[in-house]
Amino acid sequence: MGLRRPNLTAYFFATVLVFLSVMSGIRSMTGFATAQGQTPLGFMTVELRGVNSRFLDLTLRLSDEFRATEPMVREVISSAVKRGKLECRASLKLADTSSSGINANALTNVLALQQEVLKLTPTATPMSVYDILQMPGILTTPEVDQDALNAAVAVVVGNALEAFNASREREGAALAAILSKNCDTIEEVVAAVAERIPDIHRNLKEKLEQRLQEALGTVLSGAGSISREEVSDRIRQEVTLYALRMDVSEEINRLRTHVREVRATLDKGGVVGRRLDFMTQEMNREANTLGSKAAAIEMTQASIALKLNIDQMREQLQNLE
């Protein structure tokens, strides 16, 4: 039987484009959905389960009657889902069997095997007619147009994907709200430490000048070739160099820039997990540098608070597509 692939392919891609066109919100990789629908073979049930994964890990568990549709199902799902460990199960409740026939050879083999089992275990319960008819290969069904079957399966899978992505978007919105609160906390910590930095530097400068005056003043003032002005100038140079090494204005500015970029990415939506993970790595780098340059307990505490919030963000990001 010839298959009308061109028309069916156009239908599939039109279905995929519908899903991609509505993908605006942030999505979690965790989700569950079911959908049911009629196919030429009978009533089909599709179940989708997804958890987080670094890449798209798709497992299809289709009943034997749908094996020929597996490439199409895989293509439709992989076009609508980009990341996550996803399992798709499809079962079939056969249509009215009045037009079906019995595979005599398969039935004979099943009955013979049942007699062998009953000889070995006389207390075993024989299979009912219903049980026998449900076994693969017993019923023979009329040939079904493959294009019609693919189209019907695509509709049911599409409905399951729509419900699946809706559940993922609801969880993604909740995760985005948590990430936004983390950004608020980071901005508050950065603002607080930025406000304290001038006082910290001033106190540090005074203490450093006092110590250098005591150390260098005693040693250098005794040397006849070095004047007091030269000693003071040397002290100013040392203080200036130390202040430059301890300056964290660049780190603070970059942290603010990263937070703005995280917010912009959350607002944009779509597939954002990997990009946001990279942004949190950069934020963590700046927080570590802030801690290494800490010239006061306030800066150390700020660095710890920043890294704590960034780690919380990275944990949440593991669930985003």
C-alpha positions in Angstrom: 0.0 0.0 0.0 1.5 3.4 -1.0 1.8 6.0 1.7 1.1 9.7 1.0 4.1 11.1 2.9 4.3 14.7 1.5 0.9 15.8 2.8 1.4 14.1 6.2 4.8 15.7 6.6 3.3 19.1 6.0 0.7 18.3 8.7 3.3 17.3 11.2 5.4 20.4 10.8 2.3 22.6 11.0 1.5 20.9 14.4 5.0 21.4 15.6 5.0 25.1 14.7 1.8 25.6 16.7 3.6 24.3 19.8 6.7 26.4 19.2 4.6 29.5 18.6 3.1 29.4 22.1 6.4 28.7 23.9 6.8 32.0 25.6 6.8 31.2 29.3 9.6 29.7 31.3 9.2 26.0 31.7 10.2 23.5 34.3 11.6 20.1 33.1 9.2 18.4 35.5 5.7 17.7 34.3 3.0 15.1 33.8 0.1 14.9 31.4 -2.3 12.5 29.7 -4.4 12.7 26.6 -6.9 10.3 24.9 -8.3 10.2 21.5 -9.7 8.0 18.8 -7.5 6.4 16.1 -8.3 4.0 13.2 -7.1 1.2 15.5 -9.1 2.1 18.5 -9.0 4.4 21.6 -5.5 5.7 22.3 -4.1 6.9 25.7 -0.9 8.9 25.8 1.0 9.6 29.0 3.9 12.0 29.3 6.3 12.1 32.4 9.2 14.5 32.6 12.0 15.2 35.1 15.1 17.3 34.9 18.1 16.2 32.8 21.0 18.0 31.2 19.9 17.1 27.7 16.8 15.7 26.1 16.5 12.0 27.0 13.4 10.7 25.3 12.1 7.2 25.9 9.1 5.9 23.9 7.0 3.0 25.2 4.4 2.5 22.5 2.1 -0.5 22.2 2.9 -2.8 19.3 0.1 -1.4 17.1 1.8 2.0 17.1 5.4 0.9 16.4 5.2 2.3 12.8 4.4 5.8 14.2 7.4 5.9 16.5 9.6 8.1 14.2 6.8 10.6 13.9 6.1 10.7 17.6 9.8 11.2 18.4 10.0 14.1 15.9 7.0 15.9 17.2 8.0 15.6 20.9 11.6 16.6 20.3 10.4 19.6 18.4 8.3 20.8 21.4 10.6 19.7 24.3 14.3 20.7 24.4 15.6 19.4 27.7 14.6 16.8 30.3 14.3 13.1 30.8 11.0 12.4 29.2 9.0 9.2 29.0 6.1 8.8 26.6 3.7 5.8 27.0 1.0 5.0 24.5 -1.6 2.3 25.0 -4.5 1.2 22.8 -8.0 0.0 23.6 -8.9 -1.9 20.5 -11.9 -0.8 18.5 -15.0 -3.0 17.9 -13.6 -6.5 17.2 -16.6 -7.4 14.9 -14.4 -6.6 11.9 -11.4 -8.5 13.4 -10.3 -12.0 12.8 -8.6 -14.7 14.8 -5.0 -15.7 14.0 -5.6 -19.4 14.2 -1.9 -20.4 14.4 -1.3 -17.9 17.3 -4.4 -19.1 19.1 -3.3 -22.8 18.7 0.1 -22.0 20.2 -1.3 -20.1 23.1 -3.8 -22.9 24.0 -1.1 -25.5 23.7 1.2 -23.5 26.0 -1.7 -23.1 28.5 -2.2 -26.9 28.6 1.5 -27.4 29.3 1.3 -24.9 32.2 -1.8 -26.5 33.6 -0.1 -29.9 33.5 2.8 -28.6 35.6 0.6 -26.5 37.9 -2.9 -28.0 38.1 -4.1 -25.3 40.5 -3.4 -22.5 38.0 -6.4 -20.7 36.7 -7.0 -21.1 33.0 -7.1 -17.9 30.9 -10.5 -16.5 30.0 -11.5 -15.7 26.5 -11.0 -12.0 27.2 -7.4 -12.7 28.5 -6.6 -14.7 25.3 -8.0 -12.0 23.0 -5.9 -9.3 24.7 -2.7 -11.2 24.0 -0.6 -9.7 21.1 -1.1 -11.4 17.8 -4.3 -13.2 18.6 -6.6 -10.8 16.8 -6.0 -9.8 13.3 -7.3 -6.4 12.3 -8.0 -5.0 8.9 -5.2 -3.0 7.3 -5.2 0.6 8.3 -4.1 3.5 6.2 -0.7 4.5 7.7 -1.2 8.2 6.9 -4.6 8.2 8.7 -3.1 6.5 11.7 -0.2 8.8 11.9 -2.4 11.9 11.6 -4.7 10.6 14.4 -1.7 9.7 16.7 -0.2 13.1 16.0 -3.4 14.8 17.3 -3.4 12.8 20.5 0.3 13.3 21.1 -0.1 17.0 20.4 -2.9 17.3 22.9 -0.7 15.5 25.5 2.1 17.9 24.7 -0.1 20.9 25.1 -1.2 19.7 28.6 2.3 18.7 29.5 3.8 22.1 28.5 1.0 23.9 30.4 1.9 22.0 33.6 5.6 22.8 33.0 4.9 26.5 32.5 2.9 26.7 35.7 5.9 25.2 37.7 8.3 27.3 35.6 6.4 30.5 36.7 6.7 29.5 40.3 10.5 28.9 39.9 10.8 32.3 38.1 9.2 34.0 41.1 11.7 32.3 43.5 14.6 33.4 41.3 13.3 36.9 41.2 13.2 37.0 45.0 16.8 35.8 45.0 17.7 38.6 42.7 16.0 41.1 45.1 18.1 39.7 48.0 21.3 40.0 45.9 20.6 43.6 45.0 19.9 44.4 48.6 23.2 42.9 49.8 25.1 44.6 47.0 23.5 48.0 47.8 24.3 47.6 51.5 27.9 46.8 51.0 28.3 49.5 48.3 27.0 52.1 50.8 29.5 51.0 53.4 32.6 50.8 51.2 33.6 54.5 51.5 33.5 54.3 55.3 35.4 51.0 55.2 38.1 52.4 52.9 38.4 55.6 55.1 38.8 53.6 58.3 41.2 51.3 56.6 43.3 54.2 55.3 43.5 55.8 58.7 44.6 52.6 60.4 47.1 51.9 57.7 48.6 55.4 57.7 48.9 55.2 61.5 50.7 51.9 61.4 53.0 53.0 58.6 53.8 56.2 60.4 54.8 54.2 63.4 56.8 51.7 61.5 58.4 53.9 58.8 58.6 57.0 61.0 60.9 55.3 63.5 63.2 53.7 60.9 63.4 56.3 58.2 63.4 59.5 60.3 66.8 58.4 61.7 68.3 58.4 58.2 69.8 61.8 57.5 69.3 61.5 53.7 65.5 61.0 53.9 63.2 63.8 54.9 59.9 63.6 56.7 58.1 64.7 53.5 59.6 61.7 51.6 58.4 59.4 54.4 54.9 60.8 54.1 55.0 60.4 50.4 56.0 56.8 50.7 53.2 56.2 53.1 50.6 57.7 50.7 51.9 55.5 47.9 51.6 52.4 50.0 48.1 53.4 51.2 47.0 54.1 47.6 48.3 50.8 46.2 46.6 48.9 49.0 43.4 50.7 48.4 43.5 49.8 44.7 44.0 46.2 45.5 41.1 46.2 47.9 38.7 48.2 45.5 35.6 46.1 44.7 33.7 48.7 42.7 34.1 46.6 39.5 32.8 43.5 41.2 29.8 45.3 42.5 29.0 46.8 39.1 29.3 43.4 37.4 27.1 41.8 40.0 24.4 44.5 39.3 24.8 43.9 35.6 24.4 40.1 36.0 21.3 40.5 38.1 19.8 42.8 35.4 20.6 40.2 32.8 19.0 37.5 34.8 15.8 39.5 35.1 15.8 40.3 31.4 16.2 36.6 30.6 13.4 35.6 33.0 11.1 38.2 31.3 12.0 37.0 27.8 11.1 33.4 28.7 11.6 30.3 26.5 14.5 27.9 26.9 16.6 29.8 29.5 18.1 27.1 31.8 21.6 26.9 30.4 22.0 30.7 30.0 20.9 31.4 33.5 23.2 28.7 34.8 26.1 30.5 33.1 25.0 33.8 34.6 25.0 32.4 38.1 28.5 31.0 37.5 29.7 34.5 36.7 27.8 35.9 39.7 29.5 33.4 42.0 32.9 34.4 40.6 32.3 38.0 41.5 31.1 37.0 45.0 34.2 35.0 45.5 36.4 37.9 44.4 34.5 40.2 46.8 35.3 37.8 49.6 39.0 37.6 48.7 39.2 41.4 48.8 37.3 41.7 52.0 38.8 44.5 54.1 36.1 44.4 56.8 33.7 42.0 58.4 30.8 43.6 56.5 32.4 42.6 53.1 33.0 39.0 54.3 29.4 38.7 55.4 28.2 40.2 52.2 30.2 37.6 50.2 28.8 34.8 52.2 25.2 36.1 51.8 25.7 36.5 48.0 27.1 33.0 47.6 24.3 31.5 49.6 21.6 33.1 47.4 23.5 32.2 44.2 23.7 28.6 45.3 20.0 28.6 45.9 19.4 30.0 42.4 21.6 27.3 40.9 19.6 24.6 42.6 16.4 26.0 41.2 17.9 26.4 37.8 18.5 22.6 37.6 14.8 22.2 37.0 14.4 24.8 34.2 14.4 23.9 30.6 
